């Protein structure tokens, strides 16, 4: 063995000896949710106790917010015993954290070969710095690499500058402020590569942004901590101050913004130790000085962290939304929708308090926003939501980078959503007066636009449901049932599925202020509750709403929801495209004077056998109902070119009438003010339009209390919407064979009558038809429906329902109310990725239900309806005609 080889071996052995890398073998990652103050206190005290070793990945901050922590293998049994003692539910995410860390492969960069740096693995500090240096050499005209200062251990903190002559505005990107957040560093290096190394091809919008803005990207603010997380302790978060005592400071608590007030610690051994004073650390001071130097025309500031899938808007120490929060939320929602469309990754948006349930101070983003007034400041918490946490596998690096850059690009090019003046209603007449005065005085156009756009944001009291929780309970005895029925009278509970009979599920939302007492009351009664949605607002935020582009028909799809005006504009364009087959009619006006539009379709070559009326959107928050009705309209008008013979047959068999949004005021209000709004906008507090029809009006299952969700109104047809619909149905009642109403949710097909338990008239016939239809629905995506009366399915009686009035008044043979997806997992928060599957499967059911029948009539209470008798006679004439034709041909 020569001397050189021996020296290498000695060096390697020495390095192994001195490297005391901390391991997390058999440490277990758990997730739990505190649902009582006792739970919260227990969790908050865990890392302060000396008898148990735990490390929090997501700290306990408030009730009903997810907590993630890893537990030492020797303390696992003790931890679980304490958890079960407090009756807490706990989920094991990773049984061996160290195995997950070891799966985070780190690749070696080959010097002077920039293409060998990829985003399939993580990278060490020296390789990142070498790659940056090589990129600067390879692209000297595109980027500069400079050190803006040195860390506490003397390492350079580099900034990459991507500049073009004449650019006015600037962007600063910050990553790696926490040592253990490896994915944040990879993201910034990926963005550098996209801006510099691929600026001629793939992402045209990002290329344009690279020429419009001067970019300053700092991949690793905390190089000491990042290196230490690779060599010694994978979960090291802070910088390396006081390394002998393993102290360190959380750099994202060390900025001079409300320093040390919220979400920080004065204990040097705590992960959130904020330091002895603001800017005590060279790293935070260097970053702050750099931002101050570049503050002139600084337009965007982006900070990247892990993990949680959040897009966070300042300020981190506030509960209220201030400054231009509304504008940033608008742009941010467009960005997270863009990210979702790429890989289905769901982000939440809001302040730190909105998204994480806590308040922090001394963070970089809030300091930048407050001190320098930068208009757009966003913090990204990258993948994932906690299954891997800081142990994110290498195969998720590239998808994370791709989706995030896509979202960042969208955010930077986003425009304010189109402004419509239909928000002006009776309650907002002063607003319209202001606009008119501004226009008459010919004020500056930019000022007018500013006021038009921001006035509704500033004065719209848009209700949010942060930390509201959707529960499901099943009453198993009369005491439970009475408990749920009493809850219908309180204002802190909103029922999504009303209490009916024992053993029938009840779904309801409870506000955060009353959750603790409610859960105690339920526990005292022995009620078993299931948490369906922990934070209802987060679910609502994922229901993307897309604008429709006039005369571009394919921009109206069934992968997103649409506002009222977009639906109406799409219908108008459809009418222009098919002027001989589609006719739009205004059948009346709502309480706030919006049009209620009906659509008639009579296809060329139609047999015009009988009529079908389709109703949707009678309840405002049931967004999937108008979505399906518009889908059905689209299917019928395009049926002649379809490859589906059954669709073609029903499309040509009937004269079609659709009312996609019967409650336009409520539907719009659910978009702009209160996502859970159900009723119309009657000034009394709204009326449940589906309790306002003149069938057994007010007799059962309604309320005469105006603030009730099922307030039926002062009298039958007291509301302009129900009156308009009633008049319209009456005008089309001759030869009316089908009346289909679409609601959500529950996956039911409900048959008349809702006010009685018994099955009457042609119930058995329609039940058989619906049973066939539900089998067709299930065949598509295995979605299970239940068929029966309201009492059979949802478990309660009610009156004043539109379908029951149609059946009883006009003897219409086939009346069915569909309660669409789902069965409660999403409820009214049905995500946009389930819109099209819902429409497709429901279409199969409708085709089955409406297929022409040999018995095209029904005997109701001993009499044929006029429509059914006409159809019966028509059938006989056709039979006779066919017989005569056969004879003529046979004996010609």
PyMOL commands that set and color helices and strands:
alter all, ss='L'
color gray80, all
select helices_A, chain A and resi 3-18+37-46+73-85+97-102+114-116+125-138+182-196+204-212+223-231+243-245+251-253+282-293+325-343+352-356+364-372+389-391+394-413+421-423+426-440+445-459+478-487+515-524+536-541+553-555+564-577+623-637+639-641+645-653+664-672+689-691+720-731+763-781+790-793+802-810+827-829+832-850+866-891
alter helices_A, ss='H'
color red, helices_A
select strands_A, chain A and resi 28-33+54-58+66-71+90-94+144-150+156-162+169-174+213-218+298-306+310-313+348-350+376-382+469-474+493-497+505-510+529-533+582-589+595-601+610-616+654-659+736-744+748-751+786-788+814-820+859-860+863-864
alter strands_A, ss='S'
color yellow, strands_A
deselect
rebuild
show_as cartoon
